[in-house]
């Protein structure tokens, strides 16, 4: 039986797809079978070097143009499969469709990640009904914090009580710049338990290598590995530099 994890953010450009690619790699390295489902615009195919192999996307599945087996893309990493989002802006996905998708995938995987745009929190309602927990991704700034809080408020109201915060692209000079008072301020304002903090890292810009983890700095690799361990339920100290 798979664990269903929603990954979202109230603000675009915070790195959800990058985080999913590296986290799935870390889980697959531990023998886990992972399905990444894009419910926002397509990006994971590029990160895994599969953009030329996408025949169908999730809207094709919803519209009955293909079946589950046809829409799933394999990657070069054993244990990681993709259902790609549409090339254009996605439509809303119904509760019935999402429930059927999860029911079909459930016996085949250990983890199913639902990557969704949370800029309109109301669109997260059907996702809240089929996920076991959620991870919101925020950068260390007041705009991102406020947007993520709208998501966590809605998810909590829909009964998703296991809410975690992944702080991404933390400035290296955060202690000097202080775009927000401190990380505790961000945690309190987003209202989710901290699960990972990733500093700004130039190695993450190597788009074609993200899926395999090639070229990652040691710090980034350790943080993603630790994040995967926490997802698996293991106690790992947070690494905050």
N, C-alpha and C positions, 0 to 999 in steps of 0.2 A: 504494500500500500504506500502510495507516494505522499510526501508532505508537500502541500501547496503553499508557496510563498509569493506574495505580491511585492513587487519592487516598484516604487513610484516616487514622484517628486512633484511639488507644486510649481516648480520652475524648470524651464527647459535648459539644456546645456550643462547639467551638473554631473554628467558621466554615468548615468544608469547602465547604458549598454556596455561600457568599458568594465564597470564593476562586475556585471553579470558574466562577461566573457572570462575574466580572470578567476572569478569565484567558481565557475563551473569547471574550469581546468583543475583547480585545487581539489574539488570534490571528486572529479573523475580519476585523479591520481590516487585517490583512496578507494577506488573500486566502485564508486557510486554511478548510477545511471541518471543522467540529467536531461530534462527537456526544457529548452528556453522558448517561451511563447511571447512573441512581440505583438502587443496590442496597440502600439503606437507606430509611427513611421519607421520604415525599414532601415536598419543599421547593422544588425548582427551578421548579415551575410558578408558585408565588407570586412568586418573585424575578423571573421573566420576564413576569409579568402574564397567565399562561395558565391559571389555575386553573379557569376556566369551560369550557375547551376540551378537558380531558383525558377522553377516552372510555375508554381502556384504559391499563393500567400493565404493568410488567414481569412481574408474576405472571400476568396474562392471557395474555401471550405465552408464558410457560413452560407454561401449562396448555392451550394450543392454542385459546383463545377468540378470538384475533385473530392476524393475521400481522404480519410486520416492518413493512410499509408502513403498516398501520393503527395500530400502537403509537407510531410516531415522530411527535412534535409539532414543527412549525416554530415559530420565534420571529419577532419583529419585526426581528431582526437577520439579515441575509443571511449564510448560512454556518453558523448555529448551530441544531442540532436537539436535541430532548430525547427520552429514554425515561424516563418518570416512574416513581418508586417507588410502592409501594402506600400508600394512606391509613393503613392499620394497620401494625403491626409486620411486617416482611417475613419470609418463610421463608428457609431456606437454599437456595442455588441450586447445582445440580449442575454438575460439571465438564463434562459432555456439553452441557448447555444453554448454558453460558457459551461454550464452544468454538464451538457453532453460531451463537450471536449474533455473536460477533466475526468469524467467517468470513463471515457475511452482510453485515456492516457494513463490513468491511475495504476493499473496492474503492471505496466511496462517500465516504470521508472521509480527511482528512490526519491527524486526531487523534481517538482515542476515549478519553474519560476514564471510568473506572469508579469511581464514588464509593461507598465501602463503609464500614460501621461496623466498626471494629476492636476494639471492647470485648471481643469473644471472638476472640482471635487465630486459633484453630483454623478459624474460618469463612473466613479469608483463603486457606486452602490452595488451593482450586480457582481462585481469582483469580490466585494467584502463577503458575499454570501457563499463563495466557494473557496476562499483561502483559509489556511490555518493560522497564518501570521503575516505580518507585513513589515517591510523595511522601507523607510523613507530616506531619501538621499538629499542632503542639504550641503550647501557651501556655507562658509562662516560669514554671513552677511545678513542684515535685518530683513531684506526683501525675501530671500530664500527661506529664512526662518518663518516669516509670516505666512508665506504660501504653503509651506509644509504643515504648519499648524492647522490650516483649513482642512488638509487631508487627514491628519490624525484625529481631529475632532469628528469628522464624518465617519471614519473607519471605526472609532470607538463607539459612536452612536449606533453603528450597524452591528456591534458585537465583536469586533476584532480587538481583543484586549492585549494580545502580544504584539506590541508596536516597538520597533527598534529603529535607532537613528544611525545612519552611516554618514559621517562628516567627510566630504571629499574636497580635494584641492586646497587643503589648509595652507595658507601662505607660509613660506619658510620664515618670514620676518613677522609672523603674527604677533609675537610678544611686543614688538615695537609699533607696528601699524595699528593694531587693535580696532578692526572694523566693527567688532562687537566687544562688550566688556571682557568676556572670557567664554570658555566652552561650556561651563555650567549654565551661563545665561542662555546659550543656544539650546541646550538640553531642556531647560525649564520652559522655554518659549515654544519649542516644537512639541514638547510633552511626549517624549518617547525615550526609552532606555538606550543609552549609548552602546553600540556594538562594534564600531570601528572608526578610526580616524586615519585618513590617508593624506600625507603632505603632498603638496604640489611636486610632481615628478616628471621630468622630461622624458623618461623612458617610456611613459604611457602614450606618447605621441607617435610611437612606431606602430601605426594602425595595422599593417599587414601581418604583424607578428603577435598581436594581442592574444589570439586564441591559444597559441602554443606557449605563451609566457616567455618567448625568446627575447632577450635584451632587457628584461625587467631589472631594475635595481634590486639589490638584496633587501633593502627596506620594504619596497613595494611588494616583493614576492612574499616576505614574511607576513606582512599585514594581510594580504589576501589569503594566505594559508591559515593564519589565525582566525580570520573571519569565517572561513570554511569550517574550522574546528568548532567555533561557537555555534554555527548552524547545526552541526552534528550533536550539539549538547555537551561538548567538553568545556571545562573551565580553563580559559586561557587569559592571562593578564592582558589588559589593553596596552598597546604600544603607542605612546603619545610622545612625539619628539618636538 
